[in-house]
Amino acid sequence: CLIVRVKTKTKSHKASLTEDFQQMKQLVLEEKKKKVLDGWIRQKQTKTYVRINDNWRNCEFKYPGWIKQGS
């Protein structure tokens, strides 16, 4: 069960650079951070040994490739 509560309402408008520059800048910056972190994890994943308990081997991981073929 999920309960959702509206805290505040804001008047809707089309996004524009003059009015929404800081929000857009923040969104772009967050997306760039995610890309860099994703790349870093995938690069480190190839060189790092991680032992995964047999109980967790069939899980769906956010980053594929944790379970090496033949392991």
GUBATI-681586 format. One record per atom (N, C-alpha, C, O): residue number from 1; residue in one letter; chain; atom name; x, y, z. Coordinates in steps of 0.001 Angstrom, whole numbers. Atoms other than C-alpha are relative to their C-alpha. Last residue first. Layout:
BEGIN
{site NUM; A; A; CA; {X; Y; Z}}
...
% end
This chain:
BEGIN
{site 71; S; A; N; {-226; -164; -1442}}
{site 71; S; A; CA; {32392; -19121; -12081}}
{site 71; S; A; C; {-1012; -783; 784}}
{site 71; S; A; O; {-983; -769; 2014}}
{site 70; G; A; N; {-868; 1060; -477}}
{site 70; G; A; CA; {32520; -20331; -15729}}
{site 70; G; A; C; {313; 109; 1484}}
{site 70; G; A; O; {1149; -640; 1991}}
{site 69; Q; A; N; {315; 1289; 605}}
{site 69; Q; A; CA; {31093; -17049; -17039}}
{site 69; Q; A; C; {1015; -1027; 475}}
{site 69; Q; A; O; {2211; -737; 517}}
{site 68; K; A; N; {-789; 311; 1188}}
{site 68; K; A; CA; {31738; -14188; -14613}}
{site 68; K; A; C; {-392; -1380; -514}}
{site 68; K; A; O; {-746; -2259; 272}}
{site 67; I; A; N; {-206; 1433; 40}}
{site 67; I; A; CA; {28987; -13134; -12226}}
{site 67; I; A; C; {718; -315; -1305}}
{site 67; I; A; O; {148; -171; -2387}}
{site 66; W; A; N; {-605; 354; -1284}}
{site 66; W; A; CA; {29337; -9403; -11626}}
{site 66; W; A; C; {296; -1487; 66}}
{site 66; W; A; O; {1282; -1900; 677}}
{site 65; G; A; N; {-1388; 395; 129}}
{site 65; G; A; CA; {28790; -8757; -15326}}
{site 65; G; A; C; {679; -335; 1314}}
{site 65; G; A; O; {1873; -634; 1330}}
{site 64; P; A; N; {-243; 1396; 361}}
{site 64; P; A; CA; {25556; -6798; -15254}}
{site 64; P; A; C; {1493; -289; -43}}
{site 64; P; A; O; {2308; 626; -164}}
{site 63; Y; A; N; {-1102; 53; 961}}
{site 63; Y; A; CA; {25318; -3515; -13338}}
{site 63; Y; A; C; {272; -1458; -326}}
{site 63; Y; A; O; {736; -2201; 538}}
{site 62; K; A; N; {115; -1241; 767}}
{site 62; K; A; CA; {21941; -3087; -11623}}
{site 62; K; A; C; {1062; 43; -1093}}
{site 62; K; A; O; {785; 449; -2221}}
{site 61; F; A; N; {-820; -1109; -468}}
{site 61; F; A; CA; {22087; -6725; -10556}}
{site 61; F; A; C; {-190; 1228; -884}}
{site 61; F; A; O; {-476; 1107; -2075}}
{site 60; E; A; N; {-183; -915; 1125}}
{site 60; E; A; CA; {19303; -9265; -11106}}
{site 60; E; A; C; {731; 1227; 535}}
{site 60; E; A; O; {184; 1977; 1344}}
{site 59; C; A; N; {650; -1314; -80}}
{site 59; C; A; CA; {19755; -11910; -8466}}
{site 59; C; A; C; {244; 797; -1276}}
{site 59; C; A; O; {1205; 560; -2008}}
{site 58; N; A; N; {1082; -61; 985}}
{site 58; N; A; CA; {20651; -15503; -9329}}
{site 58; N; A; C; {-739; 1333; 14}}
{site 58; N; A; O; {-1749; 1491; -671}}
{site 57; R; A; N; {-505; 124; 1369}}
{site 57; R; A; CA; {24055; -15381; -7598}}
{site 57; R; A; C; {-1088; 124; -1075}}
{site 57; R; A; O; {-786; 503; -2206}}
{site 56; W; A; N; {244; -1240; 732}}
{site 56; W; A; CA; {22638; -14027; -4316}}
{site 56; W; A; C; {383; -99; -1477}}
{site 56; W; A; O; {194; 864; -2221}}
{site 55; N; A; N; {1405; -403; -163}}
{site 55; N; A; CA; {22255; -17266; -2321}}
{site 55; N; A; C; {-362; 1206; -857}}
{site 55; N; A; O; {-1538; 1418; -1152}}
{site 54; D; A; N; {847; 807; 883}}
{site 54; D; A; CA; {25577; -18514; -3736}}
{site 54; D; A; C; {-1474; 380; 95}}
{site 54; D; A; O; {-2207; 250; -886}}
{site 53; N; A; N; {572; 1152; -676}}
{site 53; N; A; CA; {27359; -15647; -1966}}
{site 53; N; A; C; {-936; -738; -960}}
{site 53; N; A; O; {-1643; -112; -1750}}
{site 52; I; A; N; {1437; -122; -201}}
{site 52; I; A; CA; {29111; -13269; -4330}}
{site 52; I; A; C; {-514; -1311; 566}}
{site 52; I; A; O; {-304; -2376; -16}}
{site 51; R; A; N; {588; 1318; -264}}
{site 51; R; A; CA; {32864; -12925; -4111}}
{site 51; R; A; C; {-1469; 205; 334}}
{site 51; R; A; O; {-1817; 951; 1249}}
{site 50; V; A; N; {1101; -78; -957}}
{site 50; V; A; CA; {34086; -9759; -5772}}
{site 50; V; A; C; {-556; -1398; 160}}
{site 50; V; A; O; {-906; -2055; -820}}
{site 49; Y; A; N; {553; 1292; -380}}
{site 49; Y; A; CA; {37414; -9527; -7559}}
{site 49; Y; A; C; {-1065; 228; 1071}}
{site 49; Y; A; O; {-817; 881; 2085}}
{site 48; T; A; N; {204; 216; -1428}}
{site 48; T; A; CA; {38015; -6152; -9162}}
{site 48; T; A; C; {-611; -1375; 245}}
{site 48; T; A; O; {-1558; -1780; -428}}
{site 47; K; A; N; {-1292; 223; -651}}
{site 47; K; A; CA; {39551; -5482; -12578}}
{site 47; K; A; C; {-117; -368; 1477}}
{site 47; K; A; O; {897; -572; 2144}}
{site 46; T; A; N; {-795; 951; 770}}
{site 46; T; A; CA; {36493; -5710; -14874}}
{site 46; T; A; C; {1293; -376; 708}}
{site 46; T; A; O; {1869; -1421; 408}}
{site 45; Q; A; N; {604; 1325; -82}}
{site 45; Q; A; CA; {34209; -4109; -12279}}
{site 45; Q; A; C; {843; -1041; -732}}
{site 45; Q; A; O; {905; -2194; -305}}
{site 44; K; A; N; {-540; 663; -1182}}
{site 44; K; A; CA; {36499; -1110; -11999}}
{site 44; K; A; C; {-485; -1433; 109}}
{site 44; K; A; O; {225; -2303; 614}}
{site 43; Q; A; N; {-1440; 158; 211}}
{site 43; Q; A; CA; {35694; -47; -15575}}
{site 43; Q; A; C; {629; -748; 1174}}
{site 43; Q; A; O; {1448; -1643; 962}}
{site 42; R; A; N; {-205; 1017; 1037}}
{site 42; R; A; CA; {31946; -683; -15177}}
{site 42; R; A; C; {1488; -247; -255}}
{site 42; R; A; O; {1887; -1382; -514}}
{site 41; I; A; N; {375; 1314; -544}}
{site 41; I; A; CA; {31878; 1207; -11881}}
{site 41; I; A; C; {267; -1089; -1024}}
{site 41; I; A; O; {840; -2126; -688}}
{site 40; W; A; N; {-1008; 373; -1000}}
{site 40; W; A; CA; {33798; 4174; -13314}}
{site 40; W; A; C; {-280; -1390; 564}}
{site 40; W; A; O; {630; -2207; 702}}
{site 39; G; A; N; {-1220; 371; 700}}
{site 39; G; A; CA; {31571; 4349; -16391}}
{site 39; G; A; C; {1083; -478; 949}}
{site 39; G; A; O; {1785; -1447; 661}}
{site 38; D; A; N; {284; 1245; 717}}
{site 38; D; A; CA; {28416; 4336; -14273}}
{site 38; D; A; C; {1248; -498; -725}}
{site 38; D; A; O; {1576; -1682; -649}}
{site 37; L; A; N; {13; 1067; -995}}
{site 37; L; A; CA; {29861; 6978; -11956}}
{site 37; L; A; C; {-242; -1356; -655}}
{site 37; L; A; O; {400; -2346; -302}}
{site 36; V; A; N; {-1383; 182; -450}}
{site 36; V; A; CA; {30724; 9239; -14908}}
{site 36; V; A; C; {80; -1149; 998}}
{site 36; V; A; O; {974; -1990; 903}}
{site 35; K; A; N; {-773; 598; 1093}}
{site 35; K; A; CA; {27286; 8757; -16473}}
{site 35; K; A; C; {1430; -292; 429}}
{site 35; K; A; O; {1962; -1365; 145}}
{site 34; K; A; N; {419; 1394; 145}}
{site 34; K; A; CA; {25479; 9378; -13172}}
{site 34; K; A; C; {809; -712; -1074}}
{site 34; K; A; O; {1223; -1857; -891}}
{site 33; K; A; N; {-560; 730; -1142}}
{site 33; K; A; CA; {27488; 12560; -12578}}
{site 33; K; A; C; {-346; -1482; -91}}
{site 33; K; A; O; {504; -2336; 160}}
{site 32; K; A; N; {-1437; 176; 268}}
{site 32; K; A; CA; {26623; 13794; -16089}}
{site 32; K; A; C; {665; -787; 1120}}
{site 32; K; A; O; {1502; -1649; 854}}
{site 31; E; A; N; {-109; 1010; 1055}}
{site 31; E; A; CA; {22919; 13186; -15418}}
{site 31; E; A; C; {1467; -267; -346}}
{site 31; E; A; O; {1858; -1414; -558}}
{site 30; E; A; N; {289; 1310; -601}}
{site 30; E; A; CA; {23138; 15063; -12108}}
{site 30; E; A; C; {139; -1119; -1029}}
{site 30; E; A; O; {659; -2191; -719}}
{site 29; L; A; N; {-1140; 350; -846}}
{site 29; L; A; CA; {24809; 18026; -13847}}
{site 29; L; A; C; {-192; -1373; 643}}
{site 29; L; A; O; {745; -2171; 685}}
{site 28; V; A; N; {-1087; 376; 903}}
{site 28; V; A; CA; {22136; 18101; -16560}}
{site 28; V; A; C; {1215; -445; 803}}
{site 28; V; A; O; {1858; -1436; 456}}
{site 27; L; A; N; {358; 1259; 644}}
{site 27; L; A; CA; {19348; 18086; -13970}}
{site 27; L; A; C; {1120; -503; -911}}
{site 27; L; A; O; {1446; -1690; -902}}
{site 26; Q; A; N; {-112; 1050; -1007}}
{site 26; Q; A; CA; {21056; 20803; -11897}}
{site 26; Q; A; C; {-319; -1375; -598}}
{site 26; Q; A; O; {371; -2350; -303}}
{site 25; K; A; N; {-1425; 194; -238}}
{site 25; K; A; CA; {21522; 23032; -14947}}
{site 25; K; A; C; {222; -1146; 977}}
{site 25; K; A; O; {1100; -1984; 772}}
{site 24; M; A; N; {-513; 728; 1155}}
{site 24; M; A; CA; {17883; 22562; -15860}}
{site 24; M; A; C; {1482; -298; 171}}
{site 24; M; A; O; {1943; -1392; -154}}
{site 23; Q; A; N; {542; 1354; -51}}
{site 23; Q; A; CA; {16794; 23550; -12343}}
{site 23; Q; A; C; {535; -847; -1161}}
{site 23; Q; A; O; {903; -2006; -971}}
{site 22; Q; A; N; {-639; 721; -1106}}
{site 22; Q; A; CA; {19136; 26552; -12333}}
{site 22; Q; A; C; {-505; -1440; 103}}
{site 22; Q; A; O; {286; -2355; 332}}
{site 21; F; A; N; {-1392; 328; 284}}
{site 21; F; A; CA; {18045; 27745; -15798}}
{site 21; F; A; C; {625; -835; 1106}}
{site 21; F; A; O; {1280; -1833; 807}}
{site 20; D; A; N; {-321; 1290; -607}}
{site 20; D; A; CA; {14304; 27541; -15118}}
{site 20; D; A; C; {1459; -419; -190}}
{site 20; D; A; O; {1767; -1610; -147}}
{site 19; E; A; N; {677; 260; -1279}}
{site 19; E; A; CA; {12978; 31064; -15711}}
{site 19; E; A; C; {534; -1233; 724}}
{site 19; E; A; O; {517; -1275; 1954}}
{site 18; T; A; N; {-29; -1186; -865}}
{site 18; T; A; CA; {15326; 32372; -18410}}
{site 18; T; A; C; {-613; -277; 1375}}
{site 18; T; A; O; {-112; 217; 2385}}
{site 17; L; A; N; {-1333; -244; -560}}
{site 17; L; A; CA; {16064; 29000; -19930}}
{site 17; L; A; C; {6; 1185; 960}}
{site 17; L; A; O; {715; 1170; 1967}}
{site 16; S; A; N; {-767; -920; 831}}
{site 16; S; A; CA; {12389; 28193; -20361}}
{site 16; S; A; C; {1342; 256; 664}}
{site 16; S; A; O; {1460; 174; 1887}}
{site 15; A; A; N; {-1347; -311; -458}}
{site 15; A; A; CA; {10216; 25369; -19088}}
{site 15; A; A; C; {685; 942; -992}}
{site 15; A; A; O; {559; 795; -2207}}
{site 14; K; A; N; {-1010; 609; 861}}
{site 14; K; A; CA; {6584; 25587; -20089}}
{site 14; K; A; C; {1362; 429; 511}}
{site 14; K; A; O; {1574; 1589; 865}}
{site 13; H; A; N; {-468; -860; 1077}}
{site 13; H; A; CA; {4367; 26500; -17166}}
{site 13; H; A; C; {993; -776; -847}}
{site 13; H; A; O; {1552; -1780; -405}}
{site 12; S; A; N; {-728; 620; 1105}}
{site 12; S; A; CA; {2367; 24844; -14411}}
{site 12; S; A; C; {397; 1047; -1037}}
{site 12; S; A; O; {-300; 2040; -1246}}
{site 11; K; A; N; {689; -247; 1254}}
{site 11; K; A; CA; {1431; 26774; -11268}}
{site 11; K; A; C; {833; -580; -1138}}
{site 11; K; A; O; {2043; -359; -1191}}
{site 10; T; A; N; {-551; -1139; 714}}
{site 10; T; A; CA; {2967; 25185; -8246}}
{site 10; T; A; C; {-730; 131; -1320}}
{site 10; T; A; O; {-1171; -857; -1907}}
{site 9; K; A; N; {379; -74; 1405}}
{site 9; K; A; CA; {1265; 22987; -5728}}
{site 9; K; A; C; {674; 1223; -597}}
{site 9; K; A; O; {752; 2280; 29}}
{site 8; T; A; N; {187; -1335; 580}}
{site 8; T; A; CA; {2714; 22038; -2383}}
{site 8; T; A; C; {-414; -126; -1455}}
{site 8; T; A; O; {-130; -1129; -2110}}
{site 7; K; A; N; {-424; -1013; -965}}
{site 7; K; A; CA; {2771; 19067; -43}}
{site 7; K; A; C; {-231; 1411; -512}}
{site 7; K; A; O; {-726; 2273; 214}}
{site 6; V; A; N; {-484; -1178; 714}}
{site 6; V; A; CA; {752; 16574; -2068}}
{site 6; V; A; C; {331; 1060; 1043}}
{site 6; V; A; O; {-533; 1485; 1811}}
{site 5; R; A; N; {548; -1248; -521}}
{site 5; R; A; CA; {474; 13330; -98}}
{site 5; R; A; C; {611; 1168; -768}}
{site 5; R; A; O; {1832; 1241; -909}}
{site 4; V; A; N; {-654; -1161; 590}}
{site 4; V; A; CA; {883; 9862; -1523}}
{site 4; V; A; C; {-680; 1245; 526}}
{site 4; V; A; O; {-1907; 1324; 590}}
{site 3; I; A; N; {770; -1213; -250}}
{site 3; I; A; CA; {47; 6736; 450}}
{site 3; I; A; C; {806; 1178; -535}}
{site 3; I; A; O; {1970; 1359; -180}}
{site 2; L; A; N; {-775; -1223; 112}}
{site 2; L; A; CA; {1326; 3434; -866}}
{site 2; L; A; C; {-917; 1187; 208}}
{site 2; L; A; O; {-1980; 1277; -406}}
{site 1; C; A; N; {847; -1171; 0}}
{site 1; C; A; CA; {0; 0; 0}}
{site 1; C; A; C; {898; 1241; 0}}
{site 1; C; A; O; {1906; 1277; 706}}
% end
